[in-house]
Amino acid sequence: MTIEEAQKTVDQWINTTGVRYFNELTNMAMLAEEVGEVARIIARQYGEQSFKASDKDKVLADELADVMFVVICLANQTGVDLTEALKRNLENKTNRDATRHKDNEKLKG
């Protein structure tokens, strides 16, 4: 699925199953909540925290997909074409960081 297809699919789902978009502020709060769930899994799976019983059924892929869903909702309701936005973002990063990371002593093995 392309990003464009994902935006259309989420929009269709929202307008049929979801009834309507939550407002932007609600979606922003939901995004923060979903990112927190990703952080919780990362802290336990790759960090030093141990899993709680309530965390054991959480799947990183599912939580990342939740983050993507809310980001797509925000993009759709604010008129952002994520395909074009990502292209521009990568171009900017490429121009800005052409040698930055290669020259970073901290990243050299």
VEXTIMI-59080 format. One record per residue: x, y, z of N, C-alpha, C in turn; chain. Coordinates in steps of 0.02 Angstrom, whole numbers, plus 50000, padded with zeros to 5 digits. Layout:
% VEXTIMI-59080
{n.u=X&n.v=Y&n.w=Z&ca.u=X&ca.v=Y&ca.w=Z&c.u=X&c.v=Y&c.w=Z&kette=A}
...
This chain:
% VEXTIMI-59080
{n.u=50042&n.v=49941&n.w=50000&ca.u=50000&ca.v=50000&ca.w=50000&c.u=50044&c.v=50062&c.w=50000&kette=A}
{n.u=50031&n.v=50108&n.w=49955&ca.u=50068&ca.v=50171&ca.w=49953&c.u=50041&c.v=50217&c.w=50008&kette=A}
{n.u=50078&n.v=50271&n.w=50019&ca.u=50054&ca.v=50320&ca.w=50068&c.u=49989&c.v=50351&c.w=50044&kette=A}
{n.u=49984&n.v=50365&n.w=49979&ca.u=49922&ca.v=50394&ca.w=49952&c.u=49864&c.v=50346&c.w=49962&kette=A}
{n.u=49875&n.v=50282&n.w=49949&ca.u=49823&ca.v=50232&ca.w=49959&c.u=49803&c.v=50228&c.w=50033&kette=A}
{n.u=49853&n.v=50232&n.w=50076&ca.u=49839&ca.v=50230&ca.w=50148&c.u=49796&c.v=50290&c.w=50168&kette=A}
{n.u=49811&n.v=50349&n.w=50142&ca.u=49771&ca.v=50407&ca.w=50159&c.u=49699&c.v=50399&c.w=50136&kette=A}
{n.u=49689&n.v=50372&n.w=50076&ca.u=49622&ca.v=50361&ca.w=50049&c.u=49585&c.v=50307&c.w=50089&kette=A}
{n.u=49621&n.v=50253&n.w=50107&ca.u=49591&ca.v=50198&ca.w=50144&c.u=49569&c.v=50220&c.w=50213&kette=A}
{n.u=49611&n.v=50258&n.w=50247&ca.u=49593&ca.v=50283&ca.w=50314&c.u=49534&c.v=50331&c.w=50308&kette=A}
{n.u=49534&n.v=50374&n.w=50257&ca.u=49478&ca.v=50420&ca.w=50248&c.u=49413&c.v=50382&c.w=50237&kette=A}
{n.u=49416&n.v=50331&n.w=50196&ca.u=49356&ca.v=50290&ca.w=50184&c.u=49332&c.v=50257&c.w=50248&kette=A}
{n.u=49380&n.v=50229&n.w=50286&ca.u=49362&ca.v=50196&ca.w=50349&c.u=49330&c.v=50246&c.w=50398&kette=A}
{n.u=49361&n.v=50304&n.w=50404&ca.u=49335&ca.v=50355&ca.w=50450&c.u=49264&c.v=50374&c.w=50431&kette=A}
{n.u=49251&n.v=50383&n.w=50368&ca.u=49186&ca.v=50407&ca.w=50345&c.u=49133&c.v=50353&c.w=50341&kette=A}
{n.u=49151&n.v=50291&n.w=50352&ca.u=49101&ca.v=50237&ca.w=50353&c.u=49098&c.v=50206&c.w=50423&kette=A}
{n.u=49150&n.v=50173&n.w=50443&ca.u=49152&ca.v=50138&ca.w=50507&c.u=49162&c.v=50187&c.w=50565&kette=A}
{n.u=49205&n.v=50235&n.w=50556&ca.u=49221&ca.v=50281&ca.w=50610&c.u=49172&c.v=50339&c.w=50618&kette=A}
{n.u=49126&n.v=50347&n.w=50573&ca.u=49075&ca.v=50399&ca.w=50571&c.u=49104&c.v=50466&c.w=50550&kette=A}
{n.u=49153&n.v=50492&n.w=50586&ca.u=49184&ca.v=50556&ca.w=50569&c.u=49253&c.v=50560&c.w=50602&kette=A}
{n.u=49293&n.v=50608&n.w=50581&ca.u=49358&ca.v=50620&ca.w=50612&c.u=49347&c.v=50652&c.w=50681&kette=A}
{n.u=49388&n.v=50632&n.w=50730&ca.u=49392&ca.v=50670&ca.w=50791&c.u=49424&c.v=50737&c.w=50773&kette=A}
{n.u=49414&n.v=50788&n.w=50814&ca.u=49445&ca.v=50852&ca.w=50797&c.u=49521&c.v=50847&c.w=50804&kette=A}
{n.u=49555&n.v=50896&n.w=50777&ca.u=49628&ca.v=50895&ca.w=50774&c.u=49660&c.v=50891&c.w=50844&kette=A}
{n.u=49632&n.v=50926&n.w=50892&ca.u=49661&ca.v=50924&ca.w=50959&c.u=49653&c.v=50855&c.w=50991&kette=A}
{n.u=49595&n.v=50824&n.w=50980&ca.u=49585&ca.v=50756&ca.w=51006&c.u=49634&c.v=50708&c.w=50972&kette=A}
{n.u=49642&n.v=50714&n.w=50906&ca.u=49689&ca.v=50670&ca.w=50871&c.u=49761&c.v=50682&c.w=50893&kette=A}
{n.u=49778&n.v=50745&n.w=50909&ca.u=49846&ca.v=50758&ca.w=50934&c.u=49857&c.v=50724&c.w=51001&kette=A}
{n.u=49807&n.v=50726&n.w=51044&ca.u=49812&ca.v=50692&ca.w=51108&c.u=49816&c.v=50616&c.w=51098&kette=A}
{n.u=49778&n.v=50591&n.w=51051&ca.u=49780&ca.v=50519&ca.w=51036&c.u=49848&c.v=50499&c.w=51008&kette=A}
{n.u=49878&n.v=50543&n.w=50968&ca.u=49945&ca.v=50528&ca.w=50941&c.u=49996&c.v=50524&c.w=50997&kette=A}
{n.u=49992&n.v=50570&n.w=51044&ca.u=50038&ca.v=50568&ca.w=51101&c.u=50029&c.v=50504&c.w=51141&kette=A}
{n.u=49967&n.v=50483&n.w=51149&ca.u=49952&ca.v=50421&ca.w=51185&c.u=49981&c.v=50361&c.w=51148&kette=A}
{n.u=49972&n.v=50358&n.w=51083&ca.u=49998&ca.v=50302&ca.w=51044&c.u=50074&c.v=50300&c.w=51043&kette=A}
{n.u=50105&n.v=50358&n.w=51037&ca.u=50179&ca.v=50361&ca.w=51040&c.u=50203&c.v=50337&c.w=51108&kette=A}
{n.u=50167&n.v=50354&n.w=51161&ca.u=50184&ca.v=50330&ca.w=51227&c.u=50181&c.v=50254&c.w=51232&kette=A}
{n.u=50133&n.v=50224&n.w=51198&ca.u=50128&ca.v=50151&ca.w=51198&c.u=50187&c.v=50120&c.w=51161&kette=A}
{n.u=50209&n.v=50152&n.w=51107&ca.u=50269&ca.v=50128&ca.w=51072&c.u=50329&c.v=50134&c.w=51118&kette=A}
{n.u=50335&n.v=50190&n.w=51152&ca.u=50392&ca.v=50201&ca.w=51197&c.u=50393&c.v=50148&c.w=51253&kette=A}
{n.u=50334&n.v=50132&n.w=51278&ca.u=50329&ca.v=50082&ca.w=51331&c.u=50356&c.v=50014&c.w=51309&kette=A}
{n.u=50337&n.v=49994&n.w=51249&ca.u=50362&ca.v=49930&ca.w=51222&c.u=50437&c.v=49932&c.w=51210&kette=A}
{n.u=50461&n.v=49986&n.w=51180&ca.u=50533&ca.v=49993&ca.w=51166&c.u=50573&c.v=49991&c.w=51231&kette=A}
{n.u=50548&n.v=50026&n.w=51282&ca.u=50583&ca.v=50028&ca.w=51347&c.u=50588&c.v=49959&c.w=51378&kette=A}
{n.u=50538&n.v=49918&n.w=51367&ca.u=50537&ca.v=49851&ca.w=51397&c.u=50573&c.v=49799&c.w=51353&kette=A}
{n.u=50565&n.v=49806&n.w=51288&ca.u=50594&ca.v=49756&ca.w=51244&c.u=50668&c.v=49769&c.w=51231&kette=A}
{n.u=50687&n.v=49832&n.w=51224&ca.u=50756&ca.v=49849&ca.w=51207&c.u=50792&c.v=49886&c.w=51263&kette=A}
{n.u=50755&n.v=49911&n.w=51311&ca.u=50784&ca.v=49948&ca.w=51367&c.u=50790&c.v=49904&c.w=51428&kette=A}
{n.u=50795&n.v=49936&n.w=51484&ca.u=50809&ca.v=49900&ca.w=51546&c.u=50747&c.v=49886&c.w=51588&kette=A}
{n.u=50689&n.v=49911&n.w=51568&ca.u=50629&ca.v=49897&ca.w=51606&c.u=50603&c.v=49827&c.w=51591&kette=A}
{n.u=50572&n.v=49797&n.w=51640&ca.u=50542&ca.v=49731&ca.w=51630&c.u=50468&c.v=49739&c.w=51611&kette=A}
{n.u=50442&n.v=49688&n.w=51579&ca.u=50371&ca.v=49690&ca.w=51558&c.u=50327&c.v=49679&c.w=51619&kette=A}
{n.u=50272&n.v=49717&n.w=51620&ca.u=50219&ca.v=49705&ca.w=51669&c.u=50171&c.v=49655&c.w=51637&kette=A}
{n.u=50131&n.v=49623&n.w=51678&ca.u=50083&ca.v=49575&ca.w=51651&c.u=50038&c.v=49607&c.w=51599&kette=A}
{n.u=50019&n.v=49670&n.w=51610&ca.u=49974&ca.v=49705&ca.w=51564&c.u=50008&c.v=49723&c.w=51498&kette=A}
{n.u=50074&n.v=49720&n.w=51495&ca.u=50112&ca.v=49739&ca.w=51435&c.u=50128&c.v=49679&c.w=51391&kette=A}
{n.u=50122&n.v=49619&n.w=51416&ca.u=50149&ca.v=49560&ca.w=51381&c.u=50114&c.v=49546&c.w=51315&kette=A}
{n.u=50052&n.v=49567&n.w=51307&ca.u=50016&ca.v=49554&ca.w=51245&c.u=50024&c.v=49610&c.w=51193&kette=A}
{n.u=50060&n.v=49663&n.w=51212&ca.u=50069&ca.v=49719&ca.w=51166&c.u=50120&c.v=49701&c.w=51112&kette=A}
{n.u=50104&n.v=49719&n.w=51050&ca.u=50147&ca.v=49704&ca.w=50993&c.u=50170&c.v=49770&c.w=50962&kette=A}
{n.u=50235&n.v=49777&n.w=50954&ca.u=50264&ca.v=49839&ca.w=50929&c.u=50234&c.v=49857&c.w=50861&kette=A}
{n.u=50227&n.v=49810&n.w=50816&ca.u=50200&ca.v=49824&ca.w=50749&c.u=50130&c.v=49853&c.w=50754&kette=A}
{n.u=50089&n.v=49827&n.w=50798&ca.u=50021&ca.v=49853&ca.w=50807&c.u=50021&c.v=49925&c.w=50832&kette=A}
{n.u=50065&n.v=49938&n.w=50880&ca.u=50067&ca.v=50006&ca.w=50908&c.u=50095&c.v=50056&c.w=50858&kette=A}
{n.u=50145&n.v=50035&n.w=50818&ca.u=50171&ca.v=50080&ca.w=50766&c.u=50116&c.v=50094&c.w=50714&kette=A}
{n.u=50076&n.v=50043&n.w=50698&ca.u=50021&ca.v=50052&ca.w=50651&c.u=49969&c.v=50101&c.w=50680&kette=A}
{n.u=49958&n.v=50098&n.w=50746&ca.u=49913&ca.v=50146&ca.w=50778&c.u=49939&c.v=50217&c.w=50770&kette=A}
{n.u=50005&n.v=50227&n.w=50777&ca.u=50036&ca.v=50292&ca.w=50768&c.u=50024&c.v=50316&c.w=50696&kette=A}
{n.u=50037&n.v=50271&n.w=50649&ca.u=50028&ca.v=50289&ca.w=50578&c.u=49956&c.v=50308&c.w=50564&kette=A}
{n.u=49909&n.v=50271&n.w=50592&ca.u=49838&ca.v=50285&ca.w=50580&c.u=49820&c.v=50355&c.w=50602&kette=A}
{n.u=49842&n.v=50374&n.w=50662&ca.u=49825&ca.v=50441&ca.w=50687&c.u=49862&c.v=50495&c.w=50648&kette=A}
{n.u=49924&n.v=50483&n.w=50628&ca.u=49960&ca.v=50531&ca.w=50587&c.u=49923&c.v=50541&c.w=50520&kette=A}
{n.u=49900&n.v=50487&n.w=50491&ca.u=49862&ca.v=50491&ca.w=50429&c.u=49797&c.v=50529&c.w=50439&kette=A}
{n.u=49763&n.v=50516&n.w=50495&ca.u=49702&ca.v=50554&ca.w=50510&c.u=49717&c.v=50629&c.w=50513&kette=A}
{n.u=49769&n.v=50648&n.w=50549&ca.u=49787&ca.v=50719&ca.w=50554&c.u=49804&c.v=50748&c.w=50486&kette=A}
{n.u=49841&n.v=50711&n.w=50445&ca.u=49858&ca.v=50734&ca.w=50378&c.u=49795&c.v=50744&c.w=50336&kette=A}
{n.u=49751&n.v=50695&n.w=50338&ca.u=49689&ca.v=50700&ca.w=50299&c.u=49647&c.v=50760&c.w=50318&kette=A}
{n.u=49638&n.v=50770&n.w=50383&ca.u=49593&ca.v=50823&ca.w=50404&c.u=49624&c.v=50893&c.w=50399&kette=A}
{n.u=49690&n.v=50896&n.w=50389&ca.u=49722&ca.v=50962&ca.w=50381&c.u=49746&c.v=50973&c.w=50310&kette=A}
{n.u=49730&n.v=50926&n.w=50264&ca.u=49746&ca.v=50936&ca.w=50194&c.u=49819&c.v=50923&c.w=50175&kette=A}
{n.u=49853&n.v=50883&n.w=50214&ca.u=49924&ca.v=50869&ca.w=50199&c.u=49929&c.v=50806&c.w=50156&kette=A}
{n.u=49964&n.v=50812&n.w=50100&ca.u=49980&ca.v=50754&ca.w=50058&c.u=50045&c.v=50725&c.w=50086&kette=A}
{n.u=50040&n.v=50670&n.w=50121&ca.u=50099&ca.v=50642&ca.w=50154&c.u=50152&c.v=50618&c.w=50106&kette=A}
{n.u=50133&n.v=50596&n.w=50046&ca.u=50183&ca.v=50575&ca.w=49996&c.u=50227&c.v=50634&c.w=49978&kette=A}
{n.u=50196&n.v=50690&n.w=49961&ca.u=50234&ca.v=50750&ca.w=49942&c.u=50273&c.v=50777&c.w=50002&kette=A}
{n.u=50242&n.v=50776&n.w=50060&ca.u=50276&ca.v=50802&ca.w=50120&c.u=50339&c.v=50761&c.w=50136&kette=A}
{n.u=50334&n.v=50695&n.w=50129&ca.u=50392&ca.v=50652&ca.w=50143&c.u=50446&c.v=50662&c.w=50091&kette=A}
{n.u=50427&n.v=50669&n.w=50028&ca.u=50476&ca.v=50683&ca.w=49975&c.u=50515&c.v=50747&c.w=49990&kette=A}
{n.u=50478&n.v=50801&n.w=50006&ca.u=50510&ca.v=50865&ca.w=50023&c.u=50555&c.v=50858&c.w=50084&kette=A}
{n.u=50531&n.v=50822&n.w=50134&ca.u=50569&ca.v=50813&ca.w=50195&c.u=50635&c.v=50778&c.w=50181&kette=A}
{n.u=50632&n.v=50725&n.w=50141&ca.u=50693&ca.v=50687&ca.w=50125&c.u=50741&c.v=50729&c.w=50083&kette=A}
{n.u=50715&n.v=50769&n.w=50038&ca.u=50758&ca.v=50814&ca.w=49999&c.u=50792&c.v=50864&c.w=50045&kette=A}
{n.u=50755&n.v=50893&n.w=50091&ca.u=50785&ca.v=50941&ca.w=50138&c.u=50838&c.v=50909&c.w=50181&kette=A}
{n.u=50824&n.v=50849&n.w=50206&ca.u=50873&ca.v=50813&ca.w=50247&c.u=50936&c.v=50797&c.w=50207&kette=A}
{n.u=50926&n.v=50776&n.w=50145&ca.u=50982&ca.v=50759&ca.w=50102&c.u=51026&c.v=50819&c.w=50089&kette=A}
{n.u=50995&n.v=50876&n.w=50074&ca.u=51034&ca.v=50937&ca.w=50062&c.u=51068&c.v=50962&c.w=50126&kette=A}
{n.u=51033&n.v=50961&n.w=50181&ca.u=51060&ca.v=50987&ca.w=50244&c.u=51114&c.v=50941&c.w=50272&kette=A}
{n.u=51103&n.v=50876&n.w=50266&ca.u=51147&ca.v=50828&ca.w=50300&c.u=51192&c.v=50789&c.w=50252&kette=A}
{n.u=51207&n.v=50818&n.w=50194&ca.u=51245&ca.v=50782&ca.w=50143&c.u=51309&c.v=50751&c.w=50171&kette=A}
{n.u=51344&n.v=50786&n.w=50214&ca.u=51406&ca.v=50758&ca.w=50242&c.u=51404&c.v=50756&c.w=50319&kette=A}
{n.u=51353&n.v=50784&n.w=50348&ca.u=51350&ca.v=50791&ca.w=50421&c.u=51360&c.v=50724&c.w=50457&kette=A}
{n.u=51324&n.v=50673&n.w=50438&ca.u=51328&ca.v=50609&ca.w=50473&c.u=51393&c.v=50572&c.w=50455&kette=A}
{n.u=51414&n.v=50578&n.w=50393&ca.u=51477&ca.v=50545&ca.w=50373&c.u=51536&c.v=50575&c.w=50410&kette=A}
{n.u=51532&n.v=50639&n.w=50426&ca.u=51586&ca.v=50674&ca.w=50461&c.u=51581&c.v=50670&c.w=50536&kette=A}
{n.u=51529&n.v=50640&n.w=50562&ca.u=51518&ca.v=50637&ca.w=50634&c.u=51562&c.v=50583&c.w=50665&kette=A}
{n.u=51610&n.v=50604&n.w=50705&ca.u=51657&ca.v=50556&ca.w=50737&c.u=51620&c.v=50507&c.w=50783&kette=A}
{n.u=51565&n.v=50528&n.w=50811&ca.u=51527&ca.v=50485&ca.w=50856&c.u=51496&c.v=50426&c.w=50820&kette=A}
{n.u=51486&n.v=50431&n.w=50754&ca.u=51455&ca.v=50378&ca.w=50716&c.u=51504&c.v=50331&c.w=50683&kette=A}
{n.u=51568&n.v=50347&n.w=50687&ca.u=51619&ca.v=50305&ca.w=50656&c.u=51636&c.v=50247&c.w=50703&kette=A}
{n.u=51640&n.v=50189&n.w=50673&ca.u=51650&ca.v=50127&ca.w=50710&c.u=51713&c.v=50121&c.w=50747&kette=A}
